[in-house]
Amino acid sequence: MTEKEQIEQQIREVLATETRAIPLSDRLFSPGGLFGQLAETEAERRLLVQSPLFKEAQRRLSTLQQQEAAEFGQAVQQAAGAVSDSGYRLKMELTQ
């Protein structure tokens, strides 16, 4: 198996197993991500973004982002309903 085939297999594994948008995006699309390892030149990147695997990854990321946005919206509605008459303020912080 070539290095390219190994990276493509890793991408497929990430697509099949990752359930959160940010970790998926980081592993695939960040500067050190798997897709970056497949294309070094601008010409290679232009070809890569047209590939079925790249398009599948974009669709998966979009789906996860939409799911997480819907879940977040539901959580905000529930929290707002729970504290709206209590006199408390809801504060959200990013956890690491």
MDAnalysis code that builds the backbone (N, CA, C; Angstrom):
import MDAnalysis as mda
import numpy as np

u = mda.Universe.empty(288, n_residues=96, atom_resindex=np.repeat(np.arange(96), 3), trajectory=True)
u.add_TopologyAttr("name", ["N", "CA", "C"] * 96)
u.add_TopologyAttr("resid", np.arange(1, 97))
u.add_TopologyAttr("resname", ["MET", "THR", "GLU", "LYS", "GLU", "GLN", "ILE", "GLU", "GLN", "GLN", "ILE", "ARG", "GLU", "VAL", "LEU", "ALA", "THR", "GLU", "THR", "ARG", "ALA", "ILE", "PRO", "LEU", "SER", "ASP", "ARG", "LEU", "PHE", "SER", "PRO", "GLY", "GLY", "LEU", "PHE", "GLY", "GLN", "LEU", "ALA", "GLU", "THR", "GLU", "ALA", "GLU", "ARG", "ARG", "LEU", "LEU", "VAL", "GLN", "SER", "PRO", "LEU", "PHE", "LYS", "GLU", "ALA", "GLN", "ARG", "ARG", "LEU", "SER", "THR", "LEU", "GLN", "GLN", "GLN", "GLU", "ALA", "ALA", "GLU", "PHE", "GLY", "GLN", "ALA", "VAL", "GLN", "GLN", "ALA", "ALA", "GLY", "ALA", "VAL", "SER", "ASP", "SER", "GLY", "TYR", "ARG", "LEU", "LYS", "MET", "GLU", "LEU", "THR", "GLN"])
u.atoms.positions = np.array([
    [0.849, -1.180, 0.000],
    [0.000, 0.000, 0.000],
    [0.893, 1.241, 0.000],
    [0.611, 2.174, -0.899],
    [1.405, 3.396, -0.988],
    [1.059, 4.337, 0.165],
    [1.901, 5.335, 0.355],
    [1.649, 6.327, 1.411],
    [0.324, 7.055, 1.164],
    [0.057, 7.371, -0.104],
    [-1.198, 8.038, -0.458],
    [-2.385, 7.162, -0.078],
    [-2.318, 5.896, -0.385],
    [-3.409, 4.972, -0.050],
    [-3.589, 4.845, 1.462],
    [-2.485, 4.860, 2.193],
    [-2.569, 4.796, 3.660],
    [-3.258, 6.037, 4.219],
    [-2.921, 7.198, 3.700],
    [-3.535, 8.444, 4.161],
    [-5.019, 8.448, 3.808],
    [-5.349, 8.015, 2.604],
    [-6.758, 7.948, 2.211],
    [-7.532, 6.987, 3.114],
    [-6.915, 5.884, 3.500],
    [-7.560, 4.943, 4.416],
    [-7.766, 5.599, 5.784],
    [-6.785, 6.351, 6.256],
    [-6.931, 7.067, 7.529],
    [-8.089, 8.060, 7.448],
    [-8.209, 8.740, 6.323],
    [-9.306, 9.695, 6.127],
    [-10.642, 8.968, 6.210],
    [-10.748, 7.833, 5.545],
    [-11.998, 7.062, 5.590],
    [-12.329, 6.621, 7.014],
    [-11.310, 6.250, 7.771],
    [-11.523, 5.845, 9.172],
    [-12.023, 7.020, 10.008],
    [-11.438, 8.188, 9.803],
    [-11.885, 9.383, 10.527],
    [-13.337, 9.684, 10.168],
    [-13.666, 9.607, 8.895],
    [-15.034, 9.876, 8.458],
    [-16.025, 8.886, 9.067],
    [-15.601, 7.663, 9.249],
    [-16.480, 6.629, 9.784],
    [-16.608, 6.685, 11.303],
    [-15.612, 7.234, 11.987],
    [-15.604, 7.138, 13.452],
    [-15.797, 8.460, 14.189],
    [-15.397, 9.570, 13.597],
    [-15.465, 10.850, 14.321],
    [-16.905, 11.353, 14.345],
    [-17.358, 11.715, 15.527],
    [-18.748, 12.137, 15.702],
    [-18.888, 13.617, 16.031],
    [-17.779, 14.367, 16.047],
    [-17.845, 15.793, 16.340],
    [-17.155, 16.583, 15.230],
    [-17.726, 17.733, 14.920],
    [-17.275, 18.521, 13.767],
    [-15.857, 19.071, 13.928],
    [-15.554, 19.664, 15.062],
    [-14.240, 20.310, 15.207],
    [-13.098, 19.301, 15.155],
    [-13.173, 18.196, 15.901],
    [-12.084, 17.223, 15.766],
    [-11.953, 16.656, 14.353],
    [-13.083, 16.431, 13.680],
    [-13.035, 15.940, 12.305],
    [-12.348, 16.972, 11.414],
    [-12.739, 18.222, 11.533],
    [-12.138, 19.288, 10.738],
    [-10.643, 19.395, 11.005],
    [-10.265, 19.351, 12.269],
    [-8.845, 19.447, 12.618],
    [-8.040, 18.304, 12.012],
    [-8.542, 17.088, 12.145],
    [-7.788, 15.922, 11.666],
    [-7.687, 15.877, 10.147],
    [-8.699, 16.417, 9.474],
    [-8.697, 16.326, 8.016],
    [-8.222, 17.590, 7.314],
    [-8.661, 18.764, 7.781],
    [-8.488, 19.986, 7.001],
    [-7.498, 20.996, 7.583],
    [-7.005, 20.795, 8.785],
    [-6.055, 21.750, 9.365],
    [-4.744, 21.707, 8.574],
    [-3.864, 22.699, 8.766],
    [-2.603, 22.711, 8.007],
    [-1.805, 21.396, 8.115],
    [-1.853, 20.751, 9.256],
    [-1.147, 19.478, 9.396],
    [-2.051, 18.281, 9.213],
    [-3.249, 18.516, 8.712],
    [-4.248, 17.455, 8.586],
    [-3.959, 16.486, 7.446],
    [-4.777, 15.455, 7.407],
    [-4.551, 14.379, 6.450],
    [-4.655, 14.839, 4.992],
    [-5.612, 15.707, 4.678],
    [-5.710, 16.168, 3.288],
    [-4.488, 16.993, 2.901],
    [-3.945, 17.729, 3.833],
    [-2.738, 18.497, 3.559],
    [-1.548, 17.619, 3.220],
    [-1.567, 16.401, 3.742],
    [-0.481, 15.461, 3.456],
    [-0.600, 14.866, 2.056],
    [-1.791, 14.967, 1.470],
    [-2.005, 14.415, 0.136],
    [-1.634, 15.375, -0.979],
    [-1.588, 16.665, -0.692],
    [-1.337, 17.647, -1.749],
    [-0.352, 18.695, -1.252],
    [0.770, 18.771, -1.925],
    [1.799, 19.733, -1.521],
    [1.785, 20.996, -2.377],
    [1.456, 20.859, -3.644],
    [1.468, 22.009, -4.543],
    [0.055, 22.530, -4.764],
    [-0.037, 23.730, -5.288],
    [-1.351, 24.307, -5.578],
    [-2.101, 23.461, -6.609],
    [-1.403, 22.973, -7.595],
    [-2.039, 22.138, -8.625],
    [-2.591, 20.857, -8.010],
    [-1.829, 20.248, -7.103],
    [-2.307, 19.036, -6.431],
    [-3.530, 19.336, -5.572],
    [-3.516, 20.489, -4.906],
    [-4.664, 20.871, -4.063],
    [-5.909, 21.105, -4.913],
    [-5.736, 21.708, -6.075],
    [-6.880, 21.939, -6.968],
    [-7.519, 20.610, -7.394],
    [-6.694, 19.633, -7.676],
    [-7.210, 18.310, -8.037],
    [-7.852, 17.626, -6.834],
    [-7.217, 17.758, -5.692],
    [-7.704, 17.094, -4.483],
    [-9.100, 17.561, -4.100],
    [-9.364, 18.857, -4.177],
    [-10.680, 19.361, -3.755],
    [-11.799, 18.922, -4.691],
    [-11.448, 18.390, -5.846],
    [-12.449, 17.868, -6.769],
    [-12.670, 16.364, -6.597],
    [-11.887, 15.736, -5.746],
    [-11.967, 14.282, -5.590],
    [-13.219, 13.876, -4.808],
    [-13.736, 12.692, -5.090],
    [-14.905, 12.198, -4.352],
    [-14.654, 12.093, -2.845],
    [-13.436, 11.716, -2.446],
    [-13.136, 11.589, -1.014],
    [-13.191, 12.946, -0.317],
    [-12.654, 13.982, -0.945],
    [-12.691, 15.320, -0.352],
    [-14.126, 15.817, -0.249],
    [-14.906, 15.585, -1.292],
    [-16.305, 16.013, -1.281],
    [-17.102, 15.259, -0.220],
    [-16.809, 13.982, -0.045],
    [-17.460, 13.195, 1.011],
    [-17.111, 13.767, 2.384],
    [-15.858, 14.134, 2.569],
    [-15.422, 14.703, 3.840],
    [-16.121, 16.039, 4.106],
    [-16.272, 16.856, 3.092],
    [-16.974, 18.127, 3.258],
    [-18.433, 17.895, 3.652],
    [-19.078, 16.919, 3.007],
    [-20.477, 16.612, 3.346],
    [-20.597, 16.122, 4.786],
    [-19.675, 15.266, 5.196],
    [-19.705, 14.740, 6.570],
    [-19.507, 15.872, 7.571],
    [-18.574, 16.762, 7.306],
    [-18.344, 17.897, 8.190],
    [-19.588, 18.771, 8.268],
    [-20.190, 19.051, 7.141],
    [-21.399, 19.871, 7.112],
    [-22.529, 19.217, 7.914],
    [-22.700, 17.922, 7.751],
    [-23.734, 17.195, 8.494],
    [-23.499, 17.295, 9.991],
    [-22.264, 17.080, 10.419],
    [-21.950, 17.172, 11.855],
    [-22.165, 18.587, 12.376],
    [-21.789, 19.589, 11.595],
    [-21.989, 20.977, 12.018],
    [-23.480, 21.278, 12.180],
    [-24.286, 20.814, 11.260],
    [-25.732, 21.043, 11.345],
    [-26.329, 20.338, 12.561],
    [-25.904, 19.111, 12.815],
    [-26.397, 18.381, 13.986],
    [-26.021, 19.100, 15.271],
    [-24.774, 19.537, 15.354],
    [-24.316, 20.215, 16.563],
    [-25.010, 21.557, 16.748],
    [-25.269, 22.270, 15.666],
    [-25.990, 23.542, 15.763],
    [-27.411, 23.312, 16.268],
    [-28.060, 22.259, 15.770],
    [-29.419, 21.944, 16.227],
    [-29.413, 21.556, 17.705],
    [-28.452, 20.748, 18.114],
    [-28.344, 20.354, 19.521],
    [-28.077, 21.568, 20.413],
    [-27.220, 22.453, 19.942],
    [-26.920, 23.656, 20.702],
    [-28.165, 24.525, 20.841],
    [-28.898, 24.676, 19.757],
    [-30.130, 25.465, 19.801],
    [-31.129, 24.899, 20.790],
    [-31.266, 23.588, 20.822],
    [-32.170, 22.951, 21.776],
    [-31.704, 23.183, 23.205],
    [-30.410, 23.060, 23.433],
    [-29.864, 23.265, 24.780],
    [-30.087, 24.700, 25.243],
    [-29.908, 25.654, 24.338],
    [-30.117, 27.055, 24.689],
    [-31.582, 27.303, 25.021],
    [-32.481, 26.741, 24.235],
    [-33.909, 26.906, 24.522],
    [-34.271, 26.305, 25.875],
    [-33.765, 25.128, 26.173],
    [-34.056, 24.489, 27.451],
    [-33.495, 25.311, 28.605],
    [-32.271, 25.769, 28.450],
    [-31.642, 26.542, 29.513],
    [-32.350, 27.876, 29.707],
    [-32.714, 28.518, 28.615],
    [-33.403, 29.807, 28.717],
    [-34.746, 29.638, 29.409],
    [-35.436, 28.557, 29.089],
    [-36.718, 28.293, 29.740],
    [-36.562, 28.001, 31.218],
    [-35.482, 27.344, 31.575],
    [-35.268, 26.965, 32.969],
    [-34.879, 28.153, 33.842],
    [-34.203, 29.135, 33.258],
    [-33.715, 30.246, 34.077],
    [-34.435, 31.562, 33.812],
    [-35.361, 31.591, 32.882],
    [-35.962, 32.867, 32.495],
    [-36.693, 33.559, 33.644],
    [-37.355, 32.819, 34.487],
    [-38.108, 33.423, 35.572],
    [-37.408, 33.304, 36.921],
    [-36.228, 32.762, 36.948],
    [-35.562, 32.499, 38.215],
    [-34.707, 33.658, 38.714],
    [-34.423, 34.622, 37.865],
    [-33.565, 35.733, 38.264],
    [-32.090, 35.435, 38.073],
    [-31.755, 34.276, 37.529],
    [-30.364, 33.916, 37.279],
    [-29.999, 34.207, 35.835],
    [-28.712, 34.407, 35.606],
    [-28.197, 34.639, 34.264],
    [-27.408, 33.410, 33.832],
    [-27.551, 33.031, 32.594],
    [-26.840, 31.891, 32.040],
    [-25.548, 32.382, 31.401],
    [-24.410, 31.786, 31.799],
    [-23.121, 32.148, 31.233],
    [-22.506, 30.895, 30.619],
    [-22.075, 31.019, 29.363],
    [-21.462, 29.878, 28.681],
    [-19.977, 30.125, 28.524],
    [-19.180, 29.092, 28.817],
    [-17.742, 29.180, 28.673],
    [-17.241, 27.982, 27.890],
    [-16.180, 28.177, 27.126],
    [-15.565, 27.122, 26.371],
    [-14.743, 26.245, 27.309],
    [-14.953, 24.948, 27.235],
    [-14.161, 24.026, 28.040],
    [-13.079, 23.412, 27.170],
    [-12.015, 23.062, 27.749],
    [-10.887, 22.467, 27.000],
    [-10.873, 20.980, 27.162],
])
